Amino acid sequence: MSRISRREFAKRLSAAMGSAAAFFSADLPAWARGREAAFPGSPMQKNAGKRPIMISSANGYHFGGMRVGYEKLAAGADTLDAAIACVNMNETNPDDMSVGYGGLPDENGVVQLDSCVMHGPTMQCGAVGAIENVKTPSLVAKAIMDNTDEIFFVGRGATEFAKSMGFEMVDLLTDRARRAWVLWRETRSLYDSWGAGLDSPDYEKMQEMKKRGPDFAYFVQKKAAELGIPEDEREVAVNAVLHPPHGTINCQALNAKGEISGVTTTSGLAWKIPGRVGDSPIIGAGNYVDGEVGAGGSTGRGEENIRVAGGHTLVELMRQGKTPMEACLETLRRVQHFFKAYPERLKKVEIQFYALRVDGAYAAATLWGPRPGQKPAQFAVNDGTNRLEDMAYLLKWDG
Ligand code: GLY
């Protein structure tokens, strides 16, 4: 091979790079080039920041978070801080049994929390999975974002990190959640040792109860009374045994400058197998934000959302020109598609998507419409008026 001078090498390299740049700009699809060329000045950017607005799952309204978060947002707080202030209300309130302190535990009675945060203006993010003993995993996720060059901490490492950052260590299992867990444990299987034993006068009754026939709901209710679960807690506990909830809160915030951020936080699936982590702490599934496009998030059955990378899919669909509503419905269609071979099973899937675009357009949609006699599912919006709105849905419930 002939030797070339340093000057000649530099000349050839610069020519090659020039042609590579020409190749890329000519070959990239319009939407990709748009990151450079179209977004500044695009309709999204032109309309961005018309108003501060926050959206969240309905529990953001029920536990006061949307009011608290919006007050911060309107007062000029960073969008991520405002969104986190909203979900902190759920995380610290034991009455939201699907998020933070008071959340329903795993099979072993251990409460493990998942959360992720994403900051649109900088595209920074942080996440924690299966963290224990900290009421506010969203703030731990933010601390990872702010204080490390890493993104996702899980299990003991996440808890130790939180401890090192000064987060208070607490027992997250409230008595109410523990009682519901005991009810689940005593009614779950014919083949385990929980509940009345072989030598108990109640053995037959217990085995009948565990058969999960048509009377199973009745038996669980009866067992709840026998276990001394207070009447005002019974319905929630029984429902959590019959239909283990996924719960979760997703919150997205946009300010008057067009900056946008999002957060998702949860105690995950009730009675999950120890170690199970759902979609909520996964950047791109439970939550995703692109500061030039918008935010996407999800609540409900995390296993389905992970398979469609819902948060990222929502944002990508909006990037390609879909409205937030179209993006939510299309993402639900992808969930539906996975069940094409066994559509009946789809009836067991409960999942919601939320999307907020940088121009302030927003939507939320759930897979199933209301069952006969039930009201439509709702989500929370605050743009100065704090309210619940009905969600769109993809499929009509036919019984
Ligand atoms: N979406 C919450 C979970 O599945 O854990």
Residues whose N, C-alpha, C, O or C-beta is under 5 A from the ligand:
A	BS01	LIG	H246 G247 T248 T266 G268 L269 G278 D279 S280 T299 G300 R301 G302 E303
